Amino acid sequence: MSDSSDPMDESTAALVTAADVILEPIGARALLVDRDVLLVPDPPPLLVEPPGALVAVIAPVPEGSGPVERIGVADVEHLENGEGGPSSDVVASIVRLAGRSRYAVRAEPATQERLTEALLAEGGDLWAAMRELGYDSPAPDRPGTGGPAGPR
């Protein structure tokens, strides 16, 4: 059953090969893992302490296969390296959008077991592990920054 405020349910989501996602104004690259959830491996410090409101710019891949969306960010949760304390590093951020994207990425479910296997196969590189699972996105030049296309 679909949410009455969301005219696009799962059956009408536009399946895309990948989505190029940039968080503005900080230029951090993200992966669309659900219609209203982004994953940011190796987030930049500006995502951990954003200077203000963030907007996700979601462009389908291949380019031109649909409109570019701009959706506000509702919440950001950070995943730390597990060491605790003030020196803990944020290794990834989960970004919840204020609305749902029309796009859904064709990818296998990222269960904990499958993600662990992919991380081990890729030497701990979360970007590479997520690409192995099918969440394809241009790799950033540096962790947490705009990639080849640069910030939009």
Summary of the structure (lengths in Angstrom):
residues: 152
radius of gyration: 15.1
end to end distance: 34.5
largest distance: 45.4
contacts: 448
relative contact order: 0.24
helix: 16%
strand: 34%
